[in-house]
Amino acid sequence: MHYPYIKETAKKMRKNGTSLDDIVKSLGVNKSTVSFWCKDIILSESAIRKIKTKGKIKSVKGLLRYSELKRKERIERNILQKQEGVDIFGLLSDRDVLMVGLGLYWGEGYKYENGEFGFTNSNPYMIRFYLKWLKLWKIEKGSLIFRLTINEFFRKHESDIKNFWVKFLGVKEEQFSKTTFIQTNLKKASNENIKNYKGILRVKVRRGTSLRNKILGAIEHVSNI
C-alpha cells in the first residue's frame, strides 16, 4: 500500500514532463503502479517535448557509453593480438633478422640501378631495421650515404626533418647529400600530418656492389624454392 502523497507526487511529476522510468527511480514504486496512476493524465505539448528531449539525451548518452565500451574492448583486443604475434616469434636470432631483411630488400631495395646497393622508404622504423640488418653484413653506419626526398610543401621544414633522421638513426648530417624536392598534390595539410611528415629517405652503401651481388644471389635462391 502506498501513501496518498506518493501517488500525488507521481502524478505531478508526470504532468511536469517526467518519464515513467524516472518517476519509478525517484519514488521507488513499481512501474505498472505508476503507469496505472498516470493513465488518465493528458500531457501538455511542453511536457511531451520534455519527455522526448530527455529520452533522446539518454539515448545519446547510452550510445556514447556503448561506443566507449566497444573502443576499450577493441584496444584491449588489439593489445592481446599484438602480444600473440610477439609470443609466436619470441627472440629473433641473427639468421631470423637476415631473412627478414632479405625479404625487405627483395621488395624495396635497388635491384637494377647501375649496380648500386640502396634502399628507399618513408617508414623510420623500417629504415632503422634496415641499418641493423646491414650491420650483420659488416656494414657500419659510417659507410652509408643518405638522401632525403621532400614534398615542396615542406621545404621550410627541411632542417627539422633532416635533424629527425640524424637523431633517430644515430648518423651524421654530413652523410646526407643534397635534398631532392618534388611537387605532388596533398589531399590534406593539417598540423598533425605536418608534424608526422618525414619525407622519403634513400640509404646507399658506399662501394656496395659486392654485397649487392650476394644479396641478389640469395634472393634468386629463395625465389626458386
Secondary structure, DSSP 8 states (H G I E B T S, - for coil): ---HHHHHHHHHHHHTT--HHHHHHHHT--HHHHHHHTTT----HHHHHHHHHHHHHHHHHHHHHHHHHHHHHHHHHHHHHHHHHHHHH-S--HHHHHHHHHHHHHHHB-SSSTT--EEEES-HHHHHHHHHHHHHTT--GGGEEEEEEEEGGGGGGHHHHHHHHHHHHT--GGGB---EEE----S---HHHHHH---EEEEEETT-HHHHHHHHHHHHHHHT-
